[in-house]
């Protein structure tokens, strides 16, 4: 018995400990350090802004970014992932802040907020031990799109008041209810900052084309500099970050918040919602990183990492964290290969917090509001927005339901309802998958039974073609298996996707196929799609995916074309 327990503990430490990440730090040191520096420039304004939107204050946002960078870098399951505050997590905390106040003072109950963050971390660690994190891969695409568009709307609408120099509203209901009050009480001095900054953000792509020297500078950092300069030079009487850097009027940078376990039952539901959101937010980002790098993350390890990060953040007064998409994608583009870059990012932000807190306090609140206002538009899922009229009716219904529940009710409730509706719709397909009627396979040319001469087969072999044979329904319940099968295929120069036996497709399946094709093309692999049914080909053409791939040829026609054009 003792040996079994000891072996279990040893296994857990081996799977979740930091050594796995630390041992590869040496492989890309120079570029990882440079990447960490560049990422910190991206993170700084966003951390301040997310701290503000959470209603815990900009300092809490910076602390969350520091802890996410260092602790998340040590334990993370995605080696190029960068953890820190995100829009969904900050929005969820803001909802809790409106519910947990001290008596009749209307002041936020910080002990409650940070206890919830700490407890969400414990729940995340439990989720990692249960090894259920992988089920994130089965969330249908319309649910993800509705969720992200809902978050974008929440972020944008919540910044209307701060954009005009008025105190932020606690929820979206109040934004609509008090809109006439907002218009009547605009602090016109804030417009000297907000309007130029917003114009710069929306015109940034054109500015970069005109002045290529600013290509690698985040637009949000430019906004902080320009907005602060305008406010300081004009001596504007507007709200500043310094007004909220210390919510409890305590000048110390670090404060400790021990979790209040006596209120465990009261905190359990919000902590569970926060943990669920952290899993969704983090692992969706990890999937994006996987698609870019071709390296698969460890979902359970990432869940454990977010658990440790959020527990630490709750104790030190930082806002809740998740693996952040913007920072992670930036990290990859800057050339990072290990989590050393994330740790460097966290260390630099800590240095900024310790050495430049007085400077940060001079930044106008409206700068953060402007950044978030634009970020809300960036979060919207334009991939689906462009084709809403063309997607299957039930997928559209799910998207709309999830979007509205996200905005008006609860983020996690919206996802739960969306998944339930998707399961109801696809129940026959799910049953078929469990019965193993769906047999996706991948072949190479040597073991494929095709009507070609031996001479032609030998000619084909030099191209190392593989055939991904899809069979049965192509929907959210089978996409992960398709990706795994393809990732385990041999090296090849040509990919043929045979859809002859595909019985049904949904939006999740089609976008999975589109992502697979795009990644193959990025790796300089020639892609062909064969034997597509007319109804499926029509849907593919309608939503404008798989561009550049022929959908009407048979395998033999493709093989003949390859042979005839081999030179």
N, C-alpha and C positions, 0 to 999 in steps of 0.2 A: 504493500500500500504506500509506504513512504517513498519507495523507489519510483512508483508511478507518478506520485505528486511531484517529486523532484524532476523527473523526466519532462513532465508537462510544463513546469516552471522554466526549465532550461530551453524547451522548444519555443515557448512564448517569448523569452528574452532574445533568442536567436532570430525569431521572425520579426520582432518589433523594435529591437534595440538599434541605436544609432550607428553601430559599427559597419553595417552593410553600406550605408551612405558614405561614411568617413573614409573607408578603405579605397574609394575611387577618386577622392579629392585630387590626388596627384596627377591624374590623367589629363587635366585641362586647366591647370592652375591659372595661367596668365589671362586667358580669355574669360574664364569664370569670374575672376576678380573684376575685370573691366565690365563684364556683363552686370555684375552685382552693383557696381557704381551707377551704370546707366539705368538699371531698374529702379534704384532708389530715387532717382530724379522723377521717374514716372509715378512712383508710389506716394511721394511726399504730399503733393496737392490732393490726391485722391483720398489718402488717409485722413487728412484734415477735413475734407468734405464729407466723408462717410461718418466720421465722428460727429459732425454737426447734424447730419440727417438722423442719426440714431438718438439724438437729444442727450447723449452722454458727454458731448463736448469734443472739440478738436484734439485735446490732449489724449483722450481715451482712444481716438482714432489712430494717433501716432503710436501709442503703446501697443495697440493691437497689431499694427504693422511690424513693430520691432519684434514682438513675441512670435508672430506668424513667420517672419523671416528667419529667425534663429532657431526656434524650437521646431517649426515646420520643416526647415531645411535639414535638421538632424534626423528626424524620424519619418519624413515623407515617403510615400509610396510611388511618387512620380518625381524622378530625379531632377527634372527641369521645371517642376511646379514651384510657384511662389505663393505662399499663404499670406493672408492679411484681411483687412476689412473689405467687404464687397457690398454692392448695392442691395441685393436681396437680404443679406444678414443685417445690414444697418436698418433697412425698412422694417424688418421683423422686430428688432429691438425697439424701434420707435413705437410700434404698436403696444409693446409691453409697458413702455414708459408712460403711456397715457392711462394704463390700467393700474399701475403701482405708484401711488403717491403717498406722501406722509400726511395723514390726518386731513385737516382742512387747509393746510398751507399751500397745497397744490405744487409742492416741491417734489422732485423725483425721489423715489425711494431707491437710493443707490445700492444699499445692501441687498434689496430684492433683485435688482437688475444683475448685479455681479454674481449673486448666488445662483440665478437662473443660468448664466453663462457657464459657471463652474459645473453645475449639475448636468448641463447639456454635454459637457466634455466627458463626464462619467458615462453617460448614456452612449456616446460615440465609441468609447473604449469597449463597452459591452457589445455593441453592434459589431465591432471588429473581431471580437472573440467568437461571436456566433457565426461569423463568416457569411453574412447575408448581404454584404455591400455590393456584391456582383449583380444583384437584381436591379441596380440602377440602369444597367444596360438594356433593360426591357421596358423602359418608359417610352410610350409612343411619341412620335414626333409632334403631332398636333398638341399634345399636353405640354411638351417642352416649349413649343413656340408660343402657346397661349400664356404660359407662365412667364416667359421672358418679356413678352409684349406687355403683360400686366405690370410687371416690375418697372418697365420703362415708363409707363403711364404714371405709376405711383411716384417715381423719382422726379419726373418732370413737374407734375402738378403740385407736389409738396414744396417745390422751390419757388412758387409764384410769389408768396409773401416775402421771403427773404430777398428775392430779386428786386422788390420794390421798397426794401428797407423796413419791413414790418416783421414782427415776431412770427416764427414758423407755427403753422397750425399743427395740432396733434394728430389729425387724421384727415382723410380725403373728404369725408362728409363735411367737416368744418370749412374746408377750402371752398366748396360750392356754396355752403350756407352763408358764409361771410364774405363772398366775393365782392358784393357792393361796398362793404366796409373797406375792403382792401383798396379798391379803386379810389374811394373818397379820401383815404389817408396815406397815399403814396408819399414817401420821403423822396422828394425830387432830387435831392443831392446824390442819392444812390445811383440815379440814372447816368450821372457823369462817369461812373465806373461800369455799371452793368451793360449799358448799350455798346460802348466800344469793345468791351471784353467779349460780349456775345457775338458781335460781328467778326472779331478775330477768330473765334472758335469755328464758326460756320464757314469762314472763308480760308481756313488754314491750308487746305489742300492747294488752293490757288496761290497762296503766299509761298508755299514750299516750292511750287513750280517756278515762281518768279525769283525767289531767293533760295537757291539750293543749299546755301551755307547753314540754314536753320533746319535742314531735313531731319537730323537726329535729335532735335530738341523738342520735348513734349510740349504741345500747345498749352496744356494746363499750367506748366511752369511759367511760360511767358505771361499767362493771365495773372498769376500771382504777382509777378514783378511789375507789370504795367498797371494793374489795378491798385497796388499798394503805392506806386509812384504818383498816380493821379490823386489818390486820397490824401497822401502826405503833402504834395505840392499845393493842393487847393485847400488844405486844412478842413476837410469835409466833416460835418457832424453826422456820422453814420455809425452803425454798430461795427465793432472790430472783434477779431478772434480773442484778443486779450480780455474782453469782457466775460468770456466763458472758459478761458483756459483752466480755471480752477473753480469748479462748480460749488465747492464748499468753502471758498475763500481761504484755502490752505495753500501756501506758497511752495510747498515741497512738490517735487516732480513725482515721486513715488509714494503711493498710499496703498496700504494693504487692506483687503476686504475679505475677511474670513466668512465662508459660506454659513448661512443661518439654517442649519438642518432642522431646527424646531418648526420651520414652515415648509418642510419637505413636501407634504401633500399639496400645499398651495402652489408650489413651484413646479411640480412634476409635469403637468400638462404643457405649460409654456416652454419648459426645458426640452420636453420631447419634441415639440414642434420645431424648436430651434435646432435640435440635433438632426432631425429629418431634413430640414432645409440645408444644413451644412453638408450633409451627405450628397444631396442632389446637386447643390452648387459646386462642390469640390469635384465630384466624380464626372460631372459633365465637362468641366474644364480639363480634367485628366484625359477624357476621351478626345477632346480637341487636340491636346498635346500629342496623344498617340497618333492621331491622323497626320500630324505635321512631321513628327520624328520617325514614325514607324516602329517605335519602341513601346511595348505594352506596360502600363503601370500596374501596381499591385493595389487593388481596391481595398482589401482588408487592412493593409499597412497604412494606406492613406487615411482610412477612417480612424485608426489608432492615433495617427499623427495629429489629426484635427481634434481628437479627444484630449490629448496631452496639451495641445496648444490652447484650447479653450479653457481648460482647467487653470492653466497658468495665467491666461488673460483675465479670467474672473478674479483671481487672487490679487493681481497687480493693478486692476482698474482699467484694463483695456477692453475694447468692444470685441464681440465675437468674431471669429475668423473663419475663412474657408479658402480653398485654393482659388485664386483670383485669375480670371480669364485674361484680362488686359495685361497684367504683369507677367503671366506665364508665357503668353504669346510673344511679348516683348523680349523676355528672357531667352527664348528660343532663337528669335531673330538676331539677337546680339551674339549668338554663338555658344551659349551655355551648354555644357554636357553633364554637369554634376550639380548637386545641391549646394556646393560651396558658394555659388553665386547668390543663392537665397540668403545664406548666412551673412555674406558680405553686405547685402542690401540691408538686413536687420541691424548690423553693427553701425553702418553709416547713419541710418535713421536714429539710432540711439544717440550717436554723437551729436546729431543735429538737435535732438530734443534737449540734451544736456548743455550744449554750448550756444544754441541760437534760439532758445525759447522766448527771449525778449523780442527778437526780430519777428518770430512767428506771430506774436501777439499784436503786431502792427498791421497784419493783413486784414483787410475789410471782409466782413462776413459775406458781402455780396459777391466777392470773387468765388467763394466756394459755391454759392447758389448758382452762379453762372456756369461753372464747371459741371455741376450736377444737372442743371437744366439741359445742357447739350448732351451729357452722358445718357440721360433718359432717352433721347432720340437714338443714340448709338446702340442702346441695349435692345431696341425693337428688332424683332426677327424679320428682316426684309426679305429673306429667302422665301417666306410664306406669304408675306404681305403683297408681294408682286403678283401672286397667282391665286389669290383667295377665290376668285370667281371660277377658277378652273379645277380646283381640287375636288375630290369626291365629297358629296353633300354631308355624309356623316362625319368625315374628318373636319369639315368646316364647322359643323355643329359642336364637336368636342372642343375645337380651338376657341370658339366664341364663349362657350360655357366656362372654360378654364380662365380665360381672360377676365370675364366679368366677376367671377368669384374671387380671383386674385386681387382685383382692384377694390371690391366692395366688402369682402369678407375676410378671408384668411388664405395665406399662400399655400400652406400644406393641405388645407381642406380642398383647395382648388385642384391640386395635384391628385389627391385621393379620389375626388369625383371624376376627374378626367380619366384616370386609370380604370376606374370601375366601368365607366361608359365604354371605354375601349375594349375591355374584357367581354362585356355583354355583346358588343358588336362582333367580336372575333372569336366567340366561344367555340364554334365548330372547328375553326382552324387550330385553336389551342388543344382541343381534344385530339385532333389528327396528329399534332406534334407529339403529344404524350404517347400516342399509339405507335409512334415512329413511322408514320406514313410519309413523313417529309425526309427525303434522303439526299441532301445536298452532298456532292462529291467533287473531287478535283482529280483530273487524269493528266498524264503526259502522253505524248504522241505514240510512245512505244506500246502502251497497253490499251490503246483506244481502237475499237473495232470500226474502221472506216474504209469505205470503198476507194482505196488508192493503191497504185502499184507500189511494189517494194522500192523501186527507184525514187518515186515521188515521196514516199515516207522517209527515205534516207535524206532527201533534200530538205524536208521539213525539220528533221532532227537538229540541223545546224542552227535553227532559229530558237531552239528550246521552247516550243510552244506548250502551254498548259490549257486545259479545257475545264472551266468551272461549270459543272452541270447542276443547275438548280431544278429542284423537283418539289411540287406541292405548293402551299401558300407562301408567298413572300411578304411577311408582315412583321410587326414589332416583336413577335415572339420568336422569330427565326433569324433576325438580323445578326445577333451576336454569334451564332453558330457559323453563319456564312463568313463573317470576318475572321473567325478563328481558323476555319478551314483554309481560307486564302492565305492567311499569315504563315501557315505551316507548309505552304507549297514550296516546291523546289525553285531555284533561281530560273528565270525565264525572260525572254525578250518579247514574247507575244502572249497575250491573254485572250482567250475566246470564252465568252460567257454564253452558255447554251440555255435558252429559256423555253425550250420546246415543252417541257413538262411542268412549267409554272402554271398553277391553276388560278391564282388570285394574287393581287398586289394591293397594298395600301401605301399611304404617304411615307410611313416609316421605312418600308421595304424599298421604295423607289429612291429615297434619299440615301439609304445605306448603299445601294448600288451606285448611285452617283458619286458618293464619297470614295468608294472603292476604286471606281474608274479614274477619278481625278488623281488619287494618290498613285495609281499605277502609271498614269501619263507623266506625272511629276518625276517618277523614277525612270522615265524614258522607255516605258513598256508600251508597245503598240496594242491597242485594245479593239476587239471585234465583239459584237453582240449578234447572236444567231437565233433563228427560229422563233422570233417574237410574234405572239398572237396579235392580230389586228387591234383588238380592244386595248391591249396593254401598250402597243406601239402608239396608239392614238393618245392615250393618257400621258405617255412619256413626252410626246411632241407638244401636248397642250401645256404641260408645266415646264417645258423648256429645259430638260435635263439630258444628260448623256450626249451633249453636243459633240459632233465630230464622229459619232459611231453609227455605222449602218445597222438598221434593225431588221432588215428583210431578207438577209442572205442565209443559206444553209451552211452547215459546217464544211461540206465538200466544196461549195463555191468559194468560201473563205480560204480553204487550203489551196485551191487552185490559184486564187489571186496572189497568195503569198509566194507560191512557187514561181509563178510567171513574172513576179516583180522583185525577185530576190536580189537582183543586182542593182 
